Amino acid sequence: MVKNILLGFASLALVVASAASTYNVTFYQPVMVNGSELKAGDYKLELKDKMVVIKQGKSTTEAPVTVETDNQKYQRTAIRLNGNQVEEIRIGGTNTRLVFDKASNATN
């Protein structure tokens, strides 16, 4: 009985942790991430260790990122671009900032 309860709490903790690392973002113009062009539209971001997985439907792009924590929460999601290259995404409602690896953003 106790094992089942502990297993239930452990499973719930994993689900909560997983949900906490999934975010939505909208690109209002075509952008480049890790050498891949992403069309304007709504995407789901999933953080996995030091990688971000960007999904739209069946399309998936991965990129290395540094996850930084700022002192205060961002009111809305903001995307910092250099030309059309995504350099940083600040996640609205959190104090989380995703800084994209500059080497991986280089166009080959």
Biopython code that builds the backbone (N, CA, C, O; Angstrom):
import numpy as np
from Bio.PDB.StructureBuilder import StructureBuilder

atoms = [
    (1, "MET", "N", (0.826, -1.196, 0.000)),
    (1, "MET", "CA", (0.000, 0.000, 0.000)),
    (1, "MET", "C", (0.864, 1.251, 0.000)),
    (1, "MET", "O", (0.649, 2.163, -0.798)),
    (2, "VAL", "N", (1.853, 1.291, 0.909)),
    (2, "VAL", "CA", (2.740, 2.457, 0.992)),
    (2, "VAL", "C", (3.550, 2.597, -0.288)),
    (2, "VAL", "O", (3.774, 3.713, -0.758)),
    (3, "LYS", "N", (3.999, 1.461, -0.867)),
    (3, "LYS", "CA", (4.759, 1.500, -2.113)),
    (3, "LYS", "C", (3.923, 2.089, -3.241)),
    (3, "LYS", "O", (4.427, 2.867, -4.052)),
    (4, "ASN", "N", (2.632, 1.715, -3.295)),
    (4, "ASN", "CA", (1.748, 2.241, -4.331)),
    (4, "ASN", "C", (1.557, 3.739, -4.184)),
    (4, "ASN", "O", (1.526, 4.463, -5.179)),
    (5, "ILE", "N", (1.430, 4.207, -2.955)),
    (5, "ILE", "CA", (1.258, 5.641, -2.710)),
    (5, "ILE", "C", (2.525, 6.385, -3.116)),
    (5, "ILE", "O", (2.456, 7.418, -3.783)),
    (6, "LEU", "N", (3.692, 5.858, -2.711)),
    (6, "LEU", "CA", (4.955, 6.497, -3.073)),
    (6, "LEU", "C", (5.166, 6.502, -4.584)),
    (6, "LEU", "O", (5.635, 7.491, -5.148)),
    (7, "LEU", "N", (4.820, 5.400, -5.232)),
    (7, "LEU", "CA", (4.938, 5.327, -6.676)),
    (7, "LEU", "C", (4.013, 6.348, -7.339)),
    (7, "LEU", "O", (4.389, 6.984, -8.323)),
    (8, "GLY", "N", (2.811, 6.500, -6.800)),
    (8, "GLY", "CA", (1.867, 7.485, -7.326)),
    (8, "GLY", "C", (2.391, 8.898, -7.200)),
    (8, "GLY", "O", (2.282, 9.688, -8.138)),
    (9, "PHE", "N", (2.969, 9.230, -6.033)),
    (9, "PHE", "CA", (3.535, 10.563, -5.848)),
    (9, "PHE", "C", (4.746, 10.787, -6.747)),
    (9, "PHE", "O", (4.924, 11.881, -7.283)),
    (10, "ALA", "N", (5.573, 9.768, -6.917)),
    (10, "ALA", "CA", (6.739, 9.889, -7.794)),
    (10, "ALA", "C", (6.293, 10.114, -9.235)),
    (10, "ALA", "O", (6.868, 10.942, -9.942)),
    (11, "SER", "N", (5.281, 9.386, -9.668)),
    (11, "SER", "CA", (4.753, 9.560, -11.024)),
    (11, "SER", "C", (4.173, 10.954, -11.206)),
    (11, "SER", "O", (4.395, 11.595, -12.233)),
    (12, "LEU", "N", (3.438, 11.417, -10.222)),
    (12, "LEU", "CA", (2.859, 12.755, -10.289)),
    (12, "LEU", "C", (3.955, 13.810, -10.350)),
    (12, "LEU", "O", (3.841, 14.777, -11.103)),
    (13, "ALA", "N", (5.009, 13.636, -9.571)),
    (13, "ALA", "CA", (6.123, 14.591, -9.584)),
    (13, "ALA", "C", (6.775, 14.636, -10.960)),
    (13, "ALA", "O", (7.138, 15.715, -11.430)),
    (14, "LEU", "N", (6.930, 13.489, -11.615)),
    (14, "LEU", "CA", (7.502, 13.462, -12.957)),
    (14, "LEU", "C", (6.596, 14.163, -13.965)),
    (14, "LEU", "O", (7.078, 14.889, -14.834)),
    (15, "VAL", "N", (5.313, 13.955, -13.854)),
    (15, "VAL", "CA", (4.363, 14.615, -14.754)),
    (15, "VAL", "C", (4.416, 16.120, -14.556)),
    (15, "VAL", "O", (4.442, 16.867, -15.534)),
    (16, "VAL", "N", (4.434, 16.581, -13.313)),
    (16, "VAL", "CA", (4.497, 18.013, -13.032)),
    (16, "VAL", "C", (5.806, 18.588, -13.550)),
    (16, "VAL", "O", (5.810, 19.659, -14.157)),
    (17, "ALA", "N", (6.920, 17.893, -13.319)),
    (17, "ALA", "CA", (8.208, 18.372, -13.801)),
    (17, "ALA", "C", (8.228, 18.435, -15.319)),
    (17, "ALA", "O", (8.769, 19.377, -15.899)),
    (18, "SER", "N", (7.640, 17.436, -15.963)),
    (18, "SER", "CA", (7.587, 17.413, -17.419)),
    (18, "SER", "C", (6.728, 18.554, -17.944)),
    (18, "SER", "O", (7.105, 19.219, -18.910)),
    (19, "ALA", "N", (5.588, 18.786, -17.326)),
    (19, "ALA", "CA", (4.697, 19.857, -17.759)),
    (19, "ALA", "C", (5.350, 21.215, -17.568)),
    (19, "ALA", "O", (5.118, 22.136, -18.351)),
    (20, "ALA", "N", (6.159, 21.340, -16.535)),
    (20, "ALA", "CA", (6.803, 22.615, -16.250)),
    (20, "ALA", "C", (7.858, 22.953, -17.293)),
    (20, "ALA", "O", (8.244, 24.116, -17.408)),
    (21, "SER", "N", (8.337, 21.971, -18.058)),
    (21, "SER", "CA", (9.361, 22.240, -19.046)),
    (21, "SER", "C", (8.813, 22.272, -20.475)),
    (21, "SER", "O", (9.579, 22.142, -21.430)),
    (22, "THR", "N", (7.519, 22.441, -20.630)),
    (22, "THR", "CA", (6.871, 22.568, -21.933)),
    (22, "THR", "C", (6.204, 23.934, -22.023)),
    (22, "THR", "O", (5.432, 24.320, -21.146)),
    (23, "TYR", "N", (6.511, 24.660, -23.093)),
    (23, "TYR", "CA", (5.998, 26.015, -23.262)),
    (23, "TYR", "C", (5.497, 26.202, -24.684)),
    (23, "TYR", "O", (5.851, 25.435, -25.579)),
    (24, "ASN", "N", (4.678, 27.217, -24.888)),
    (24, "ASN", "CA", (4.194, 27.569, -26.215)),
    (24, "ASN", "C", (4.817, 28.882, -26.646)),
    (24, "ASN", "O", (5.018, 29.785, -25.834)),
    (25, "VAL", "N", (5.122, 28.978, -27.930)),
    (25, "VAL", "CA", (5.699, 30.200, -28.479)),
    (25, "VAL", "C", (5.131, 30.415, -29.878)),
    (25, "VAL", "O", (4.818, 29.455, -30.581)),
    (26, "THR", "N", (5.001, 31.673, -30.278)),
    (26, "THR", "CA", (4.539, 32.021, -31.613)),
    (26, "THR", "C", (5.628, 32.807, -32.317)),
    (26, "THR", "O", (6.103, 33.820, -31.805)),
    (27, "PHE", "N", (6.022, 32.341, -33.486)),
    (27, "PHE", "CA", (6.934, 33.096, -34.342)),
    (27, "PHE", "C", (6.066, 33.846, -35.354)),
    (27, "PHE", "O", (5.252, 33.235, -36.047)),
    (28, "TYR", "N", (6.239, 35.165, -35.439)),
    (28, "TYR", "CA", (5.414, 35.990, -36.318)),
    (28, "TYR", "C", (6.036, 36.178, -37.695)),
    (28, "TYR", "O", (5.459, 36.835, -38.561)),
    (29, "GLN", "N", (7.207, 35.600, -37.888)),
    (29, "GLN", "CA", (7.885, 35.634, -39.178)),
    (29, "GLN", "C", (8.736, 34.369, -39.260)),
    (29, "GLN", "O", (8.983, 33.731, -38.237)),
    (30, "PRO", "N", (9.184, 33.998, -40.446)),
    (30, "PRO", "CA", (10.078, 32.840, -40.539)),
    (30, "PRO", "C", (11.370, 33.116, -39.771)),
    (30, "PRO", "O", (11.908, 34.222, -39.823)),
    (31, "VAL", "N", (11.862, 32.103, -39.059)),
    (31, "VAL", "CA", (13.087, 32.246, -38.266)),
    (31, "VAL", "C", (13.980, 31.037, -38.513)),
    (31, "VAL", "O", (13.532, 30.009, -39.020)),
    (32, "MET", "N", (15.259, 31.181, -38.144)),
    (32, "MET", "CA", (16.219, 30.092, -38.250)),
    (32, "MET", "C", (16.609, 29.643, -36.853)),
    (32, "MET", "O", (16.919, 30.462, -35.988)),
    (33, "VAL", "N", (16.589, 28.318, -36.642)),
    (33, "VAL", "CA", (17.026, 27.718, -35.384)),
    (33, "VAL", "C", (17.903, 26.524, -35.744)),
    (33, "VAL", "O", (17.454, 25.582, -36.396)),
    (34, "ASN", "N", (19.149, 26.578, -35.314)),
    (34, "ASN", "CA", (20.077, 25.461, -35.507)),
    (34, "ASN", "C", (20.146, 25.030, -36.972)),
    (34, "ASN", "O", (20.197, 23.837, -37.274)),
    (35, "GLY", "N", (20.146, 26.014, -37.881)),
    (35, "GLY", "CA", (20.254, 25.722, -39.309)),
    (35, "GLY", "C", (18.956, 25.341, -39.990)),
    (35, "GLY", "O", (18.944, 25.101, -41.197)),
    (36, "SER", "N", (17.857, 25.279, -39.242)),
    (36, "SER", "CA", (16.548, 24.926, -39.818)),
    (36, "SER", "C", (15.651, 26.148, -39.851)),
    (36, "SER", "O", (15.584, 26.910, -38.886)),
    (37, "GLU", "N", (14.960, 26.328, -40.969)),
    (37, "GLU", "CA", (14.006, 27.432, -41.056)),
    (37, "GLU", "C", (12.663, 26.979, -40.492)),
    (37, "GLU", "O", (12.140, 25.926, -40.856)),
    (38, "LEU", "N", (12.125, 27.791, -39.604)),
    (38, "LEU", "CA", (10.795, 27.543, -39.055)),
    (38, "LEU", "C", (9.869, 28.619, -39.597)),
    (38, "LEU", "O", (10.175, 29.809, -39.518)),
    (39, "LYS", "N", (8.742, 28.199, -40.145)),
    (39, "LYS", "CA", (7.767, 29.140, -40.686)),
    (39, "LYS", "C", (7.052, 29.862, -39.550)),
    (39, "LYS", "O", (7.048, 29.394, -38.412)),
    (40, "ALA", "N", (6.460, 30.983, -39.862)),
    (40, "ALA", "CA", (5.658, 31.701, -38.874)),
    (40, "ALA", "C", (4.546, 30.788, -38.388)),
    (40, "ALA", "O", (3.959, 30.045, -39.174)),
    (41, "GLY", "N", (4.254, 30.843, -37.085)),
    (41, "GLY", "CA", (3.197, 30.009, -36.535)),
    (41, "GLY", "C", (3.415, 29.693, -35.076)),
    (41, "GLY", "O", (4.346, 30.192, -34.444)),
    (42, "ASP", "N", (2.538, 28.853, -34.549)),
    (42, "ASP", "CA", (2.580, 28.457, -33.141)),
    (42, "ASP", "C", (3.393, 27.171, -33.000)),
    (42, "ASP", "O", (3.255, 26.235, -33.788)),
    (43, "TYR", "N", (4.243, 27.152, -31.975)),
    (43, "TYR", "CA", (5.114, 26.010, -31.723)),
    (43, "TYR", "C", (5.073, 25.642, -30.244)),
    (43, "TYR", "O", (4.715, 26.455, -29.392)),
    (44, "LYS", "N", (5.445, 24.408, -29.966)),
    (44, "LYS", "CA", (5.594, 23.932, -28.587)),
    (44, "LYS", "C", (7.085, 23.733, -28.341)),
    (44, "LYS", "O", (7.781, 23.118, -29.149)),
    (45, "LEU", "N", (7.569, 24.262, -27.213)),
    (45, "LEU", "CA", (8.963, 24.092, -26.809)),
    (45, "LEU", "C", (9.017, 23.086, -25.679)),
    (45, "LEU", "O", (8.251, 23.183, -24.721)),
    (46, "GLU", "N", (9.914, 22.122, -25.782)),
    (46, "GLU", "CA", (10.128, 21.165, -24.695)),
    (46, "GLU", "C", (11.604, 21.197, -24.325)),
    (46, "GLU", "O", (12.474, 21.010, -25.175)),
    (47, "LEU", "N", (11.871, 21.434, -23.055)),
    (47, "LEU", "CA", (13.246, 21.444, -22.570)),
    (47, "LEU", "C", (13.649, 20.038, -22.154)),
    (47, "LEU", "O", (12.950, 19.380, -21.383)),
    (48, "LYS", "N", (14.776, 19.588, -22.670)),
    (48, "LYS", "CA", (15.324, 18.276, -22.320)),
    (48, "LYS", "C", (16.809, 18.479, -22.064)),
    (48, "LYS", "O", (17.601, 18.610, -22.998)),
    (49, "ASP", "N", (17.176, 18.504, -20.793)),
    (49, "ASP", "CA", (18.557, 18.759, -20.393)),
    (49, "ASP", "C", (19.014, 20.092, -20.975)),
    (49, "ASP", "O", (18.451, 21.135, -20.642)),
    (50, "LYS", "N", (20.029, 20.072, -21.841)),
    (50, "LYS", "CA", (20.559, 21.301, -22.421)),
    (50, "LYS", "C", (20.116, 21.474, -23.865)),
    (50, "LYS", "O", (20.773, 22.150, -24.656)),
    (51, "MET", "N", (18.983, 20.848, -24.196)),
    (51, "MET", "CA", (18.427, 20.935, -25.550)),
    (51, "MET", "C", (16.993, 21.433, -25.470)),
    (51, "MET", "O", (16.277, 21.168, -24.504)),
    (52, "VAL", "N", (16.591, 22.157, -26.502)),
    (52, "VAL", "CA", (15.188, 22.520, -26.642)),
    (52, "VAL", "C", (14.684, 21.820, -27.901)),
    (52, "VAL", "O", (15.348, 21.824, -28.938)),
    (53, "VAL", "N", (13.504, 21.221, -27.794)),
    (53, "VAL", "CA", (12.851, 20.577, -28.929)),
    (53, "VAL", "C", (11.682, 21.475, -29.306)),
    (53, "VAL", "O", (10.807, 21.755, -28.487)),
    (54, "ILE", "N", (11.679, 21.921, -30.555)),
    (54, "ILE", "CA", (10.639, 22.833, -31.042)),
    (54, "ILE", "C", (9.755, 22.037, -31.992)),
    (54, "ILE", "O", (10.228, 21.509, -32.999)),
    (55, "LYS", "N", (8.462, 21.954, -31.661)),
    (55, "LYS", "CA", (7.540, 21.114, -32.427)),
    (55, "LYS", "C", (6.373, 21.928, -32.984)),
    (55, "LYS", "O", (5.849, 22.837, -32.339)),
    (56, "GLN", "N", (5.992, 21.567, -34.200)),
    (56, "GLN", "CA", (4.756, 22.057, -34.810)),
    (56, "GLN", "C", (4.223, 20.900, -35.643)),
    (56, "GLN", "O", (4.797, 20.543, -36.672)),
    (57, "GLY", "N", (3.126, 20.324, -35.188)),
    (57, "GLY", "CA", (2.595, 19.141, -35.860)),
    (57, "GLY", "C", (3.616, 18.021, -35.803)),
    (57, "GLY", "O", (4.094, 17.665, -34.726)),
    (58, "LYS", "N", (3.956, 17.459, -36.971)),
    (58, "LYS", "CA", (4.942, 16.376, -37.026)),
    (58, "LYS", "C", (6.368, 16.902, -37.190)),
    (58, "LYS", "O", (7.328, 16.138, -37.091)),
    (59, "SER", "N", (6.503, 18.195, -37.437)),
    (59, "SER", "CA", (7.821, 18.800, -37.643)),
    (59, "SER", "C", (8.515, 19.049, -36.305)),
    (59, "SER", "O", (7.910, 19.592, -35.380)),
    (60, "THR", "N", (9.796, 18.648, -36.204)),
    (60, "THR", "CA", (10.562, 18.796, -34.970)),
    (60, "THR", "C", (11.950, 19.339, -35.284)),
    (60, "THR", "O", (12.603, 18.885, -36.224)),
    (61, "THR", "N", (12.396, 20.308, -34.498)),
    (61, "THR", "CA", (13.740, 20.855, -34.591)),
    (61, "THR", "C", (14.341, 20.866, -33.199)),
    (61, "THR", "O", (13.670, 21.233, -32.234)),
    (62, "GLU", "N", (15.603, 20.467, -33.084)),
    (62, "GLU", "CA", (16.296, 20.496, -31.800)),
    (62, "GLU", "C", (17.451, 21.476, -31.870)),
    (62, "GLU", "O", (18.058, 21.670, -32.923)),
    (63, "ALA", "N", (17.749, 22.096, -30.721)),
    (63, "ALA", "CA", (18.875, 23.027, -30.653)),
    (63, "ALA", "C", (19.430, 23.052, -29.240)),
    (63, "ALA", "O", (18.673, 22.964, -28.273)),
    (64, "PRO", "N", (20.756, 23.170, -29.110)),
    (64, "PRO", "CA", (21.348, 23.313, -27.784)),
    (64, "PRO", "C", (21.071, 24.701, -27.227)),
    (64, "PRO", "O", (21.149, 25.695, -27.949)),
    (65, "VAL", "N", (20.748, 24.764, -25.947)),
    (65, "VAL", "CA", (20.470, 26.043, -25.295)),
    (65, "VAL", "C", (21.096, 26.064, -23.906)),
    (65, "VAL", "O", (21.396, 25.026, -23.316)),
    (66, "THR", "N", (21.281, 27.273, -23.413)),
    (66, "THR", "CA", (21.642, 27.481, -22.019)),
    (66, "THR", "C", (20.393, 28.015, -21.345)),
    (66, "THR", "O", (19.824, 29.009, -21.796)),
    (67, "VAL", "N", (19.957, 27.371, -20.272)),
    (67, "VAL", "CA", (18.775, 27.812, -19.542)),
    (67, "VAL", "C", (19.243, 28.724, -18.414)),
    (67, "VAL", "O", (20.007, 28.313, -17.541)),
    (68, "GLU", "N", (18.772, 29.969, -18.447)),
    (68, "GLU", "CA", (19.144, 30.938, -17.427)),
    (68, "GLU", "C", (17.906, 31.346, -16.641)),
    (68, "GLU", "O", (16.794, 31.347, -17.168)),
    (69, "THR", "N", (18.109, 31.689, -15.383)),
    (69, "THR", "CA", (17.030, 32.129, -14.513)),
    (69, "THR", "C", (17.294, 33.573, -14.104)),
    (69, "THR", "O", (18.337, 33.876, -13.523)),
    (70, "ASP", "N", (16.350, 34.467, -14.406)),
    (70, "ASP", "CA", (16.486, 35.869, -14.044)),
    (70, "ASP", "C", (15.821, 36.138, -12.702)),
    (70, "ASP", "O", (15.131, 35.277, -12.156)),
    (71, "ASN", "N", (16.034, 37.345, -12.173)),
    (71, "ASN", "CA", (15.499, 37.712, -10.861)),
    (71, "ASN", "C", (13.993, 37.919, -10.857)),
    (71, "ASN", "O", (13.340, 37.671, -9.843)),
    (72, "GLN", "N", (13.434, 38.366, -11.967)),
    (72, "GLN", "CA", (11.988, 38.611, -11.998)),
    (72, "GLN", "C", (11.345, 37.904, -13.185)),
    (72, "GLN", "O", (12.004, 37.578, -14.172)),
    (73, "LYS", "N", (10.038, 37.677, -13.060)),
    (73, "LYS", "CA", (9.289, 36.981, -14.105)),
    (73, "LYS", "C", (9.053, 37.904, -15.297)),
    (73, "LYS", "O", (8.912, 39.119, -15.154)),
    (74, "TYR", "N", (9.015, 37.287, -16.473)),
    (74, "TYR", "CA", (8.692, 38.022, -17.697)),
    (74, "TYR", "C", (7.170, 38.080, -17.837)),
    (74, "TYR", "O", (6.489, 37.078, -17.618)),
    (75, "GLN", "N", (6.640, 39.234, -18.197)),
    (75, "GLN", "CA", (5.191, 39.377, -18.353)),
    (75, "GLN", "C", (4.681, 38.615, -19.561)),
    (75, "GLN", "O", (3.576, 38.075, -19.531)),
    (76, "ARG", "N", (5.473, 38.566, -20.625)),
    (76, "ARG", "CA", (5.059, 37.878, -21.850)),
    (76, "ARG", "C", (6.271, 37.227, -22.489)),
    (76, "ARG", "O", (7.411, 37.576, -22.184)),
    (77, "THR", "N", (6.017, 36.288, -23.366)),
    (77, "THR", "CA", (7.103, 35.626, -24.075)),
    (77, "THR", "C", (7.686, 36.593, -25.096)),
    (77, "THR", "O", (6.957, 37.240, -25.848)),
    (78, "ALA", "N", (9.012, 36.679, -25.109)),
    (78, "ALA", "CA", (9.710, 37.555, -26.049)),
    (78, "ALA", "C", (10.813, 36.769, -26.736)),
    (78, "ALA", "O", (11.493, 35.950, -26.118)),
    (79, "ILE", "N", (10.978, 37.034, -28.030)),
    (79, "ILE", "CA", (11.983, 36.345, -28.830)),
    (79, "ILE", "C", (12.989, 37.378, -29.321)),
    (79, "ILE", "O", (12.615, 38.382, -29.927)),
    (80, "ARG", "N", (14.258, 37.127, -29.056)),
    (80, "ARG", "CA", (15.320, 38.021, -29.513)),
    (80, "ARG", "C", (15.944, 37.407, -30.756)),
    (80, "ARG", "O", (16.375, 36.254, -30.746)),
    (81, "LEU", "N", (15.987, 38.196, -31.831)),
    (81, "LEU", "CA", (16.535, 37.732, -33.101)),
    (81, "LEU", "C", (17.783, 38.523, -33.467)),
    (81, "LEU", "O", (17.945, 39.677, -33.070)),
    (82, "ASN", "N", (18.657, 37.883, -34.229)),
    (82, "ASN", "CA", (19.763, 38.555, -34.888)),
    (82, "ASN", "C", (19.536, 38.284, -36.365)),
    (82, "ASN", "O", (19.869, 37.206, -36.858)),
    (83, "GLY", "N", (18.971, 39.253, -37.071)),
    (83, "GLY", "CA", (18.480, 38.995, -38.427)),
    (83, "GLY", "C", (17.274, 38.092, -38.301)),
    (83, "GLY", "O", (16.263, 38.490, -37.723)),
    (84, "ASN", "N", (17.362, 36.870, -38.834)),
    (84, "ASN", "CA", (16.260, 35.917, -38.667)),
    (84, "ASN", "C", (16.661, 34.750, -37.752)),
    (84, "ASN", "O", (15.895, 33.798, -37.598)),
    (85, "GLN", "N", (17.863, 34.818, -37.142)),
    (85, "GLN", "CA", (18.349, 33.784, -36.229)),
    (85, "GLN", "C", (17.793, 34.011, -34.821)),
    (85, "GLN", "O", (17.895, 35.113, -34.282)),
    (86, "VAL", "N", (17.212, 32.978, -34.234)),
    (86, "VAL", "CA", (16.740, 33.082, -32.852)),
    (86, "VAL", "C", (17.962, 33.022, -31.937)),
    (86, "VAL", "O", (18.730, 32.060, -31.977)),
    (87, "GLU", "N", (18.136, 34.059, -31.112)),
    (87, "GLU", "CA", (19.243, 34.086, -30.154)),
    (87, "GLU", "C", (18.775, 33.758, -28.746)),
    (87, "GLU", "O", (19.508, 33.166, -27.955)),
    (88, "GLU", "N", (17.538, 34.153, -28.444)),
    (88, "GLU", "CA", (17.056, 34.015, -27.071)),
    (88, "GLU", "C", (15.534, 34.015, -27.057)),
    (88, "GLU", "O", (14.889, 34.704, -27.847)),
    (89, "ILE", "N", (14.971, 33.224, -26.138)),
    (89, "ILE", "CA", (13.524, 33.251, -25.903)),
    (89, "ILE", "C", (13.317, 33.422, -24.409)),
    (89, "ILE", "O", (13.821, 32.634, -23.610)),
    (90, "ARG", "N", (12.574, 34.449, -24.038)),
    (90, "ARG", "CA", (12.197, 34.684, -22.646)),
    (90, "ARG", "C", (10.772, 34.188, -22.485)),
    (90, "ARG", "O", (9.862, 34.662, -23.165)),
    (91, "ILE", "N", (10.579, 33.239, -21.589)),
    (91, "ILE", "CA", (9.288, 32.566, -21.434)),
    (91, "ILE", "C", (8.374, 33.381, -20.529)),
    (91, "ILE", "O", (8.677, 33.571, -19.351)),
    (92, "GLY", "N", (7.254, 33.867, -21.071)),
    (92, "GLY", "CA", (6.284, 34.654, -20.312)),
    (92, "GLY", "C", (5.715, 33.881, -19.140)),
    (92, "GLY", "O", (5.440, 32.685, -19.239)),
    (93, "GLY", "N", (5.540, 34.594, -18.007)),
    (93, "GLY", "CA", (4.983, 33.983, -16.808)),
    (93, "GLY", "C", (6.018, 33.231, -15.987)),
    (93, "GLY", "O", (5.697, 32.667, -14.941)),
    (94, "THR", "N", (7.271, 33.224, -16.463)),
    (94, "THR", "CA", (8.361, 32.563, -15.742)),
    (94, "THR", "C", (9.543, 33.532, -15.668)),
    (94, "THR", "O", (9.491, 34.640, -16.203)),
    (95, "ASN", "N", (10.586, 33.101, -15.006)),
    (95, "ASN", "CA", (11.831, 33.867, -15.025)),
    (95, "ASN", "C", (12.904, 33.100, -15.811)),
    (95, "ASN", "O", (14.101, 33.251, -15.566)),
    (96, "THR", "N", (12.443, 32.269, -16.763)),
    (96, "THR", "CA", (13.306, 31.412, -17.565)),
    (96, "THR", "C", (13.641, 32.059, -18.902)),
    (96, "THR", "O", (12.777, 32.566, -19.618)),
    (97, "ARG", "N", (14.945, 32.016, -19.205)),
    (97, "ARG", "CA", (15.440, 32.543, -20.484)),
    (97, "ARG", "C", (16.232, 31.436, -21.162)),
    (97, "ARG", "O", (17.114, 30.834, -20.550)),
    (98, "LEU", "N", (15.920, 31.168, -22.423)),
    (98, "LEU", "CA", (16.636, 30.171, -23.217)),
    (98, "LEU", "C", (17.589, 30.908, -24.143)),
    (98, "LEU", "O", (17.152, 31.658, -25.016)),
    (99, "VAL", "N", (18.877, 30.701, -23.961)),
    (99, "VAL", "CA", (19.887, 31.331, -24.799)),
    (99, "VAL", "C", (20.422, 30.269, -25.751)),
    (99, "VAL", "O", (20.993, 29.265, -25.324)),
    (100, "PHE", "N", (20.228, 30.505, -27.052)),
    (100, "PHE", "CA", (20.611, 29.534, -28.064)),
    (100, "PHE", "C", (22.109, 29.600, -28.320)),
    (100, "PHE", "O", (22.695, 30.681, -28.374)),
    (101, "ASP", "N", (22.723, 28.431, -28.476)),
    (101, "ASP", "CA", (24.143, 28.309, -28.743)),
    (101, "ASP", "C", (24.461, 28.991, -30.073)),
    (101, "ASP", "O", (23.910, 28.617, -31.108)),
    (102, "LYS", "N", (25.340, 29.981, -30.052)),
    (102, "LYS", "CA", (25.659, 30.727, -31.282)),
    (102, "LYS", "C", (26.304, 29.837, -32.340)),
    (102, "LYS", "O", (26.059, 30.030, -33.531)),
    (103, "ALA", "N", (27.113, 28.877, -31.936)),
    (103, "ALA", "CA", (27.762, 27.985, -32.894)),
    (103, "ALA", "C", (26.738, 27.146, -33.666)),
    (103, "ALA", "O", (26.909, 26.887, -34.857)),
    (104, "SER", "N", (25.675, 26.727, -32.977)),
    (104, "SER", "CA", (24.670, 25.886, -33.631)),
    (104, "SER", "C", (23.769, 26.708, -34.543)),
    (104, "SER", "O", (23.142, 26.159, -35.449)),
    (105, "ASN", "N", (23.695, 28.015, -34.314)),
    (105, "ASN", "CA", (22.866, 28.878, -35.156)),
    (105, "ASN", "C", (23.577, 29.293, -36.441)),
    (105, "ASN", "O", (22.949, 29.854, -37.339)),
    (106, "ALA", "N", (24.861, 29.027, -36.537)),
    (106, "ALA", "CA", (25.603, 29.408, -37.729)),
    (106, "ALA", "C", (25.070, 28.643, -38.938)),
    (106, "ALA", "O", (24.853, 27.433, -38.870)),
    (107, "THR", "N", (24.865, 29.341, -40.018)),
    (107, "THR", "CA", (24.362, 28.709, -41.244)),
    (107, "THR", "C", (25.514, 27.999, -41.934)),
    (107, "THR", "O", (26.564, 28.595, -42.178)),
    (108, "ASN", "N", (25.317, 26.731, -42.246)),
    (108, "ASN", "CA", (26.374, 25.959, -42.904)),
    (108, "ASN", "C", (26.320, 26.129, -44.395)),
    (108, "ASN", "O", (27.136, 25.552, -45.113)),
]
sb = StructureBuilder()
sb.init_structure("model")
sb.init_model(0)
sb.init_chain("A")
sb.init_seg("    ")
for serial, (resi, resn, name, xyz) in enumerate(atoms, 1):
    if name == "N":
        sb.init_residue(resn, " ", resi, " ")
    sb.init_atom(name, np.array(xyz, "f"), 0.0, 1.0, " ", f" {name:<3s}", serial, name[0])
structure = sb.get_structure()
